[in-house]
Amino acid sequence: MILYGISTCETCKKAIRTLEAAGHKITFRDIRANPLSTAEISAIVQEFGDRVINKQSTTYRSFSDFLRMSEAEEQIAAQPTVMKRPLIHADGKWYVGWDDAVQTALLG
C-alpha cells in the first residue's frame, strides 16, 4: 500500500497511523520530495478526473487564470500539492481522501 501525500499533512499522518494500527504495511511517498512521474499523474487523473484537484486549497487559489483553466495533469505537474490528500494505491485500486467510504474500503 502506497500513501501519497506531504509530510506536514495532518490527514495523511492520521491515515498512516490508522492503517498501520490495522496491520497494513504503508509506504509513504512525499510528493514534494519525490514528485510524481507523468505516467503516475496520468493514471491518477484517469481514475479520478479533475475531482482529484483540491479547488479549495490555497495552492489552487494561487494559480494563474491560465493554470486554473488547464487540465488536471498540468495542474498536478506544476504543483503536486494541489491534489487532494491522502491519495492511496492499494491492491491495484486508487482511493482519494480519508472519508468514511475510503476507511471502510481499506479497513473493512
Chimera marker file (.cmm) of the C-alpha trace (Angstrom):
<marker_set name="trace">
<marker id="1" x="0.000" y="0.000" z="0.000" r="1" g="1" b="0" radius="0.5"/>
<marker id="2" x="1.398" y="3.368" z="-1.030" r="1" g="1" b="0" radius="0.5"/>
<marker id="3" x="0.129" y="6.568" z="0.535" r="1" g="1" b="0" radius="0.5"/>
<marker id="4" x="0.908" y="9.703" z="-1.465" r="1" g="1" b="0" radius="0.5"/>
<marker id="5" x="0.872" y="12.989" z="0.412" r="1" g="1" b="0" radius="0.5"/>
<marker id="6" x="3.061" y="15.551" z="2.106" r="1" g="1" b="0" radius="0.5"/>
<marker id="7" x="4.853" y="15.112" z="5.419" r="1" g="1" b="0" radius="0.5"/>
<marker id="8" x="3.123" y="18.089" z="7.039" r="1" g="1" b="0" radius="0.5"/>
<marker id="9" x="-0.428" y="16.949" z="6.195" r="1" g="1" b="0" radius="0.5"/>
<marker id="10" x="-2.308" y="16.018" z="9.377" r="1" g="1" b="0" radius="0.5"/>
<marker id="11" x="-4.860" y="13.948" z="7.447" r="1" g="1" b="0" radius="0.5"/>
<marker id="12" x="-2.056" y="11.911" z="5.874" r="1" g="1" b="0" radius="0.5"/>
<marker id="13" x="-0.491" y="11.336" z="9.299" r="1" g="1" b="0" radius="0.5"/>
<marker id="14" x="-3.841" y="10.228" z="10.721" r="1" g="1" b="0" radius="0.5"/>
<marker id="15" x="-4.422" y="7.850" z="7.790" r="1" g="1" b="0" radius="0.5"/>
<marker id="16" x="-0.960" y="6.308" z="8.213" r="1" g="1" b="0" radius="0.5"/>
<marker id="17" x="-1.447" y="5.787" z="11.963" r="1" g="1" b="0" radius="0.5"/>
<marker id="18" x="-4.881" y="4.228" z="11.460" r="1" g="1" b="0" radius="0.5"/>
<marker id="19" x="-3.800" y="1.945" z="8.620" r="1" g="1" b="0" radius="0.5"/>
<marker id="20" x="-0.662" y="0.795" z="10.448" r="1" g="1" b="0" radius="0.5"/>
<marker id="21" x="-2.679" y="0.127" z="13.605" r="1" g="1" b="0" radius="0.5"/>
<marker id="22" x="-4.951" y="-2.090" z="11.491" r="1" g="1" b="0" radius="0.5"/>
<marker id="23" x="-1.899" y="-4.090" z="10.370" r="1" g="1" b="0" radius="0.5"/>
<marker id="24" x="-1.280" y="-2.569" z="6.935" r="1" g="1" b="0" radius="0.5"/>
<marker id="25" x="2.269" y="-2.004" z="5.740" r="1" g="1" b="0" radius="0.5"/>
<marker id="26" x="2.412" y="1.568" z="4.429" r="1" g="1" b="0" radius="0.5"/>
<marker id="27" x="4.943" y="3.062" z="2.058" r="1" g="1" b="0" radius="0.5"/>
<marker id="28" x="4.718" y="6.843" z="2.380" r="1" g="1" b="0" radius="0.5"/>
<marker id="29" x="5.607" y="8.892" z="-0.664" r="1" g="1" b="0" radius="0.5"/>
<marker id="30" x="6.142" y="12.597" z="-0.073" r="1" g="1" b="0" radius="0.5"/>
<marker id="31" x="5.096" y="14.166" z="-3.359" r="1" g="1" b="0" radius="0.5"/>
<marker id="32" x="7.124" y="17.301" z="-2.645" r="1" g="1" b="0" radius="0.5"/>
<marker id="33" x="10.371" y="15.427" z="-2.066" r="1" g="1" b="0" radius="0.5"/>
<marker id="34" x="9.686" y="12.746" z="-4.693" r="1" g="1" b="0" radius="0.5"/>
<marker id="35" x="7.401" y="14.215" z="-7.384" r="1" g="1" b="0" radius="0.5"/>
<marker id="36" x="5.039" y="12.065" z="-9.391" r="1" g="1" b="0" radius="0.5"/>
<marker id="37" x="6.047" y="10.910" z="-12.852" r="1" g="1" b="0" radius="0.5"/>
<marker id="38" x="3.987" y="11.811" z="-15.906" r="1" g="1" b="0" radius="0.5"/>
<marker id="39" x="2.712" y="8.219" z="-16.034" r="1" g="1" b="0" radius="0.5"/>
<marker id="40" x="1.653" y="8.333" z="-12.370" r="1" g="1" b="0" radius="0.5"/>
<marker id="41" x="-0.146" y="11.637" z="-12.862" r="1" g="1" b="0" radius="0.5"/>
<marker id="42" x="-1.938" y="10.241" z="-15.924" r="1" g="1" b="0" radius="0.5"/>
<marker id="43" x="-3.065" y="7.136" z="-14.009" r="1" g="1" b="0" radius="0.5"/>
<marker id="44" x="-4.385" y="9.240" z="-11.133" r="1" g="1" b="0" radius="0.5"/>
<marker id="45" x="-6.249" y="11.655" z="-13.394" r="1" g="1" b="0" radius="0.5"/>
<marker id="46" x="-7.622" y="8.779" z="-15.461" r="1" g="1" b="0" radius="0.5"/>
<marker id="47" x="-9.029" y="7.286" z="-12.241" r="1" g="1" b="0" radius="0.5"/>
<marker id="48" x="-10.461" y="10.453" z="-10.674" r="1" g="1" b="0" radius="0.5"/>
<marker id="49" x="-10.592" y="13.166" z="-13.324" r="1" g="1" b="0" radius="0.5"/>
<marker id="50" x="-10.452" y="16.715" z="-12.030" r="1" g="1" b="0" radius="0.5"/>
<marker id="51" x="-12.049" y="15.740" z="-8.710" r="1" g="1" b="0" radius="0.5"/>
<marker id="52" x="-8.524" y="14.851" z="-7.542" r="1" g="1" b="0" radius="0.5"/>
<marker id="53" x="-7.787" y="18.599" z="-7.567" r="1" g="1" b="0" radius="0.5"/>
<marker id="54" x="-8.410" y="20.378" z="-4.269" r="1" g="1" b="0" radius="0.5"/>
<marker id="55" x="-10.072" y="23.524" z="-5.589" r="1" g="1" b="0" radius="0.5"/>
<marker id="56" x="-10.493" y="24.888" z="-2.053" r="1" g="1" b="0" radius="0.5"/>
<marker id="57" x="-6.747" y="24.855" z="-1.364" r="1" g="1" b="0" radius="0.5"/>
<marker id="58" x="-4.563" y="27.930" z="-1.182" r="1" g="1" b="0" radius="0.5"/>
<marker id="59" x="-2.354" y="26.265" z="-3.797" r="1" g="1" b="0" radius="0.5"/>
<marker id="60" x="-5.216" y="26.126" z="-6.299" r="1" g="1" b="0" radius="0.5"/>
<marker id="61" x="-6.377" y="29.659" z="-5.462" r="1" g="1" b="0" radius="0.5"/>
<marker id="62" x="-2.841" y="30.948" z="-6.095" r="1" g="1" b="0" radius="0.5"/>
<marker id="63" x="-2.820" y="29.556" z="-9.641" r="1" g="1" b="0" radius="0.5"/>
<marker id="64" x="-2.868" y="31.963" z="-12.548" r="1" g="1" b="0" radius="0.5"/>
<marker id="65" x="-6.054" y="32.015" z="-14.611" r="1" g="1" b="0" radius="0.5"/>
<marker id="66" x="-4.202" y="30.094" z="-17.320" r="1" g="1" b="0" radius="0.5"/>
<marker id="67" x="-3.195" y="27.298" z="-14.959" r="1" g="1" b="0" radius="0.5"/>
<marker id="68" x="-6.640" y="27.205" z="-13.359" r="1" g="1" b="0" radius="0.5"/>
<marker id="69" x="-8.127" y="26.594" z="-16.808" r="1" g="1" b="0" radius="0.5"/>
<marker id="70" x="-5.543" y="23.902" z="-17.621" r="1" g="1" b="0" radius="0.5"/>
<marker id="71" x="-6.154" y="20.175" z="-17.409" r="1" g="1" b="0" radius="0.5"/>
<marker id="72" x="-5.660" y="18.382" z="-14.087" r="1" g="1" b="0" radius="0.5"/>
<marker id="73" x="-2.436" y="16.771" z="-15.367" r="1" g="1" b="0" radius="0.5"/>
<marker id="74" x="-0.843" y="20.165" z="-15.923" r="1" g="1" b="0" radius="0.5"/>
<marker id="75" x="-2.014" y="21.450" z="-12.544" r="1" g="1" b="0" radius="0.5"/>
<marker id="76" x="-0.532" y="18.470" z="-10.680" r="1" g="1" b="0" radius="0.5"/>
<marker id="77" x="2.696" y="18.615" z="-12.690" r="1" g="1" b="0" radius="0.5"/>
<marker id="78" x="3.052" y="22.324" z="-11.884" r="1" g="1" b="0" radius="0.5"/>
<marker id="79" x="2.234" y="21.949" z="-8.187" r="1" g="1" b="0" radius="0.5"/>
<marker id="80" x="1.702" y="18.407" z="-6.826" r="1" g="1" b="0" radius="0.5"/>
<marker id="81" x="0.306" y="19.693" z="-3.530" r="1" g="1" b="0" radius="0.5"/>
<marker id="82" x="-2.862" y="20.754" z="-5.354" r="1" g="1" b="0" radius="0.5"/>
<marker id="83" x="-4.014" y="17.115" z="-5.176" r="1" g="1" b="0" radius="0.5"/>
<marker id="84" x="-6.495" y="16.070" z="-2.543" r="1" g="1" b="0" radius="0.5"/>
<marker id="85" x="-4.756" y="14.066" z="0.156" r="1" g="1" b="0" radius="0.5"/>
<marker id="86" x="-4.105" y="11.399" z="1.013" r="1" g="1" b="0" radius="0.5"/>
<marker id="87" x="-4.022" y="9.511" z="-2.236" r="1" g="1" b="0" radius="0.5"/>
<marker id="88" x="-3.732" y="5.779" z="-1.593" r="1" g="1" b="0" radius="0.5"/>
<marker id="89" x="-2.870" y="2.972" z="-4.010" r="1" g="1" b="0" radius="0.5"/>
<marker id="90" x="-3.695" y="-0.458" z="-2.605" r="1" g="1" b="0" radius="0.5"/>
<marker id="91" x="-4.240" y="-3.802" z="-4.310" r="1" g="1" b="0" radius="0.5"/>
<marker id="92" x="-4.421" y="-2.188" z="-7.742" r="1" g="1" b="0" radius="0.5"/>
<marker id="93" x="-7.066" y="0.350" z="-6.692" r="1" g="1" b="0" radius="0.5"/>
<marker id="94" x="-6.860" y="4.080" z="-6.052" r="1" g="1" b="0" radius="0.5"/>
<marker id="95" x="-8.506" y="5.964" z="-3.188" r="1" g="1" b="0" radius="0.5"/>
<marker id="96" x="-8.563" y="9.714" z="-2.611" r="1" g="1" b="0" radius="0.5"/>
<marker id="97" x="-9.162" y="11.420" z="0.707" r="1" g="1" b="0" radius="0.5"/>
<marker id="98" x="-9.766" y="9.921" z="4.130" r="1" g="1" b="0" radius="0.5"/>
<marker id="99" x="-13.533" y="9.895" z="4.420" r="1" g="1" b="0" radius="0.5"/>
<marker id="100" x="-15.796" y="7.128" z="5.740" r="1" g="1" b="0" radius="0.5"/>
<marker id="101" x="-16.019" y="5.402" z="2.347" r="1" g="1" b="0" radius="0.5"/>
<marker id="102" x="-12.227" y="5.166" z="1.979" r="1" g="1" b="0" radius="0.5"/>
<marker id="103" x="-11.803" y="3.992" z="5.567" r="1" g="1" b="0" radius="0.5"/>
<marker id="104" x="-14.491" y="1.326" z="5.131" r="1" g="1" b="0" radius="0.5"/>
<marker id="105" x="-12.908" y="0.110" z="1.886" r="1" g="1" b="0" radius="0.5"/>
<marker id="106" x="-9.432" y="-0.139" z="3.399" r="1" g="1" b="0" radius="0.5"/>
<marker id="107" x="-10.205" y="-1.162" z="6.962" r="1" g="1" b="0" radius="0.5"/>
<marker id="108" x="-13.266" y="-3.313" z="6.429" r="1" g="1" b="0" radius="0.5"/>
<link id1="1" id2="2" r="1" g="1" b="0" radius="0.2"/>
<link id1="2" id2="3" r="1" g="1" b="0" radius="0.2"/>
<link id1="3" id2="4" r="1" g="1" b="0" radius="0.2"/>
<link id1="4" id2="5" r="1" g="1" b="0" radius="0.2"/>
<link id1="5" id2="6" r="1" g="1" b="0" radius="0.2"/>
<link id1="6" id2="7" r="1" g="1" b="0" radius="0.2"/>
<link id1="7" id2="8" r="1" g="1" b="0" radius="0.2"/>
<link id1="8" id2="9" r="1" g="1" b="0" radius="0.2"/>
<link id1="9" id2="10" r="1" g="1" b="0" radius="0.2"/>
<link id1="10" id2="11" r="1" g="1" b="0" radius="0.2"/>
<link id1="11" id2="12" r="1" g="1" b="0" radius="0.2"/>
<link id1="12" id2="13" r="1" g="1" b="0" radius="0.2"/>
<link id1="13" id2="14" r="1" g="1" b="0" radius="0.2"/>
<link id1="14" id2="15" r="1" g="1" b="0" radius="0.2"/>
<link id1="15" id2="16" r="1" g="1" b="0" radius="0.2"/>
<link id1="16" id2="17" r="1" g="1" b="0" radius="0.2"/>
<link id1="17" id2="18" r="1" g="1" b="0" radius="0.2"/>
<link id1="18" id2="19" r="1" g="1" b="0" radius="0.2"/>
<link id1="19" id2="20" r="1" g="1" b="0" radius="0.2"/>
<link id1="20" id2="21" r="1" g="1" b="0" radius="0.2"/>
<link id1="21" id2="22" r="1" g="1" b="0" radius="0.2"/>
<link id1="22" id2="23" r="1" g="1" b="0" radius="0.2"/>
<link id1="23" id2="24" r="1" g="1" b="0" radius="0.2"/>
<link id1="24" id2="25" r="1" g="1" b="0" radius="0.2"/>
<link id1="25" id2="26" r="1" g="1" b="0" radius="0.2"/>
<link id1="26" id2="27" r="1" g="1" b="0" radius="0.2"/>
<link id1="27" id2="28" r="1" g="1" b="0" radius="0.2"/>
<link id1="28" id2="29" r="1" g="1" b="0" radius="0.2"/>
<link id1="29" id2="30" r="1" g="1" b="0" radius="0.2"/>
<link id1="30" id2="31" r="1" g="1" b="0" radius="0.2"/>
<link id1="31" id2="32" r="1" g="1" b="0" radius="0.2"/>
<link id1="32" id2="33" r="1" g="1" b="0" radius="0.2"/>
<link id1="33" id2="34" r="1" g="1" b="0" radius="0.2"/>
<link id1="34" id2="35" r="1" g="1" b="0" radius="0.2"/>
<link id1="35" id2="36" r="1" g="1" b="0" radius="0.2"/>
<link id1="36" id2="37" r="1" g="1" b="0" radius="0.2"/>
<link id1="37" id2="38" r="1" g="1" b="0" radius="0.2"/>
<link id1="38" id2="39" r="1" g="1" b="0" radius="0.2"/>
<link id1="39" id2="40" r="1" g="1" b="0" radius="0.2"/>
<link id1="40" id2="41" r="1" g="1" b="0" radius="0.2"/>
<link id1="41" id2="42" r="1" g="1" b="0" radius="0.2"/>
<link id1="42" id2="43" r="1" g="1" b="0" radius="0.2"/>
<link id1="43" id2="44" r="1" g="1" b="0" radius="0.2"/>
<link id1="44" id2="45" r="1" g="1" b="0" radius="0.2"/>
<link id1="45" id2="46" r="1" g="1" b="0" radius="0.2"/>
<link id1="46" id2="47" r="1" g="1" b="0" radius="0.2"/>
<link id1="47" id2="48" r="1" g="1" b="0" radius="0.2"/>
<link id1="48" id2="49" r="1" g="1" b="0" radius="0.2"/>
<link id1="49" id2="50" r="1" g="1" b="0" radius="0.2"/>
<link id1="50" id2="51" r="1" g="1" b="0" radius="0.2"/>
<link id1="51" id2="52" r="1" g="1" b="0" radius="0.2"/>
<link id1="52" id2="53" r="1" g="1" b="0" radius="0.2"/>
<link id1="53" id2="54" r="1" g="1" b="0" radius="0.2"/>
<link id1="54" id2="55" r="1" g="1" b="0" radius="0.2"/>
<link id1="55" id2="56" r="1" g="1" b="0" radius="0.2"/>
<link id1="56" id2="57" r="1" g="1" b="0" radius="0.2"/>
<link id1="57" id2="58" r="1" g="1" b="0" radius="0.2"/>
<link id1="58" id2="59" r="1" g="1" b="0" radius="0.2"/>
<link id1="59" id2="60" r="1" g="1" b="0" radius="0.2"/>
<link id1="60" id2="61" r="1" g="1" b="0" radius="0.2"/>
<link id1="61" id2="62" r="1" g="1" b="0" radius="0.2"/>
<link id1="62" id2="63" r="1" g="1" b="0" radius="0.2"/>
<link id1="63" id2="64" r="1" g="1" b="0" radius="0.2"/>
<link id1="64" id2="65" r="1" g="1" b="0" radius="0.2"/>
<link id1="65" id2="66" r="1" g="1" b="0" radius="0.2"/>
<link id1="66" id2="67" r="1" g="1" b="0" radius="0.2"/>
<link id1="67" id2="68" r="1" g="1" b="0" radius="0.2"/>
<link id1="68" id2="69" r="1" g="1" b="0" radius="0.2"/>
<link id1="69" id2="70" r="1" g="1" b="0" radius="0.2"/>
<link id1="70" id2="71" r="1" g="1" b="0" radius="0.2"/>
<link id1="71" id2="72" r="1" g="1" b="0" radius="0.2"/>
<link id1="72" id2="73" r="1" g="1" b="0" radius="0.2"/>
<link id1="73" id2="74" r="1" g="1" b="0" radius="0.2"/>
<link id1="74" id2="75" r="1" g="1" b="0" radius="0.2"/>
<link id1="75" id2="76" r="1" g="1" b="0" radius="0.2"/>
<link id1="76" id2="77" r="1" g="1" b="0" radius="0.2"/>
<link id1="77" id2="78" r="1" g="1" b="0" radius="0.2"/>
<link id1="78" id2="79" r="1" g="1" b="0" radius="0.2"/>
<link id1="79" id2="80" r="1" g="1" b="0" radius="0.2"/>
<link id1="80" id2="81" r="1" g="1" b="0" radius="0.2"/>
<link id1="81" id2="82" r="1" g="1" b="0" radius="0.2"/>
<link id1="82" id2="83" r="1" g="1" b="0" radius="0.2"/>
<link id1="83" id2="84" r="1" g="1" b="0" radius="0.2"/>
<link id1="84" id2="85" r="1" g="1" b="0" radius="0.2"/>
<link id1="85" id2="86" r="1" g="1" b="0" radius="0.2"/>
<link id1="86" id2="87" r="1" g="1" b="0" radius="0.2"/>
<link id1="87" id2="88" r="1" g="1" b="0" radius="0.2"/>
<link id1="88" id2="89" r="1" g="1" b="0" radius="0.2"/>
<link id1="89" id2="90" r="1" g="1" b="0" radius="0.2"/>
<link id1="90" id2="91" r="1" g="1" b="0" radius="0.2"/>
<link id1="91" id2="92" r="1" g="1" b="0" radius="0.2"/>
<link id1="92" id2="93" r="1" g="1" b="0" radius="0.2"/>
<link id1="93" id2="94" r="1" g="1" b="0" radius="0.2"/>
<link id1="94" id2="95" r="1" g="1" b="0" radius="0.2"/>
<link id1="95" id2="96" r="1" g="1" b="0" radius="0.2"/>
<link id1="96" id2="97" r="1" g="1" b="0" radius="0.2"/>
<link id1="97" id2="98" r="1" g="1" b="0" radius="0.2"/>
<link id1="98" id2="99" r="1" g="1" b="0" radius="0.2"/>
<link id1="99" id2="100" r="1" g="1" b="0" radius="0.2"/>
<link id1="100" id2="101" r="1" g="1" b="0" radius="0.2"/>
<link id1="101" id2="102" r="1" g="1" b="0" radius="0.2"/>
<link id1="102" id2="103" r="1" g="1" b="0" radius="0.2"/>
<link id1="103" id2="104" r="1" g="1" b="0" radius="0.2"/>
<link id1="104" id2="105" r="1" g="1" b="0" radius="0.2"/>
<link id1="105" id2="106" r="1" g="1" b="0" radius="0.2"/>
<link id1="106" id2="107" r="1" g="1" b="0" radius="0.2"/>
<link id1="107" id2="108" r="1" g="1" b="0" radius="0.2"/>
</marker_set>
